[in-house]
């Protein structure tokens, strides 16, 4: 049985364990002789076990720099801390500690005009990501293939979808048309350095509770905010937290909406764009249903609803072309290995029960939006609709501006919004209605994430690749996934493919679900995360080559490319354990920004 100490008790106990941290005298915590500041408090906010705080104990310091000394052949983490951040945290924030290790942390600072330095010894607990110690691996395992010298300072944030052996106990008011709430899992947020070492993870015991309506659900869609903090969605809430684990705010969804997953993105206007569903929605047949992954809301930083995009009104929930091409074993989230290789039929789509099941019509998973981006230039949003194999730009007026997708199955009004593929000289590329095009151009299929690159005037999309050209290939091993970059000309209504990576990985890199590609301005690079290769194993129809028959885990691939290059500057493989089944997304974390 696990027990959790109170924050005060934990702080006092760990202060006695940490060499040079301090000593306990009754209820007074005194720093050890020689320490120029106060005591060390491990995991000060209980949400991030590999963080600590050196209290100030009345000292007025400035120009602080923190360095986590590396293990042999390890990665040194070093960052400045702005003066206001010291007051905000109530001390010197320590990020990037090794787990189960006596860390050496050097704190440099200025006090009374003098530069001072002190080495703190901070002992950390072993990793406990919520699954117990009886697993063959207590956390995902990393395998660093190579890292170019100028990328060695990278810290990567990874999120995995895990499970806790039970579904959410909570239920919506409409039991006849359930939504996506039953999808439940233990949070799997963690950060690694380029040596493959875990340097941060989220405490699942304090941030997740499957027995509570507002505590249940997958933790998904983490994004870094402009203030250097983290925002993500989890079931019926969205959260905003510092890298130190201090919860800045935690909001319930606006009353008419449920089931937030996949995206919580801060727009350039300071508001947050969140993918949700609508409850008690009247379908065309008069039934009240909970919609599935087809609503976008915009909320201000206080959680107040600002705007709403009802995709069932804006797009066509009865379009079946992309859904008919799906491998039934790869349909996110209703993954059924036994169905792997079975192609969905039109009858399946029309007769599927209401709920989070692929199908046509409101109340089924016809859209499956898995990312949202905001374009301040024309005050519009860009969505990735997996189950339509389409990237769509929609204005504030709720009118479609353009659609990046194959022609098959769109109604007359939406067909006018389809982009025309062109080559580098602007010449039109001929494509069939099913999306088979001349040359190297290809659309994206059951894609995951579509984000603008303002610095380049382009768009990046992760092309998962199931149902490519609206069919299943002759052999499962023919499937592949891609990171791809396009240039869209909204005036000419054209699209040019300018870069891709993934075909060269073949079926080894085929990620049937999840994944991401995103531009990184600081190194002029593209970071890609092939999150789910190996998901279905050798016995399934997905053709994945990296499945481990003994342990049954996914083996994700993280790469980062210098802009325009084909050979990655970084490649790290990440293997799950028996509970972390699927990689979800990755982000590059810049600690300097997070300590402002």
DATA-V571044 format. One line per field, one symbol per residue. phi: phi as a letter, one per 30 degrees, with the letter a starting at -180 (. if undefined). A space follows every 50 residues. Layout:
# DATA-V571044
phi: ???
This chain:
# DATA-V571044
phi: .dbcddedddddddddddeidlbcbiccccddejddbcdccdhdcicbdc babcddhidcbahdbcbcdddeiccdcbadbdeddedddilddcbjdddh addcbcccacbhicdbbbcccbdcdddbcjciccddbdaeccbddabded cdddbccbbbccbciaceddbddcddbdccdddbadebcabbcdciddba addddccbadccecccjddbidbddddiccbacaicbbbbbdddjdddab cddeedbbhdbibbcddddicccbdbbcchcddedjddbcdbhbbcccbd dcjddcaaccddddcbdcdcedddcddddcddcddbedcejdddcddedd ceedkdbelcjdjbddchdbabbbcddbhbcbcccedchbcbcbdddicd cabcaddeiddeddddcddcdbddciddcdbdddjdcdicdbdcbhdbib bdbedcibbcbccdjdieiiacddbedddacbcbbbcccdddhbbcdcaa akeddidecdcdbhjabadbddchbbcbbddbeidcidddcdidccdcdd cibdbdbcbbcdeidcdddbbbcbcdcdcddbdcbbbdccdeddcd
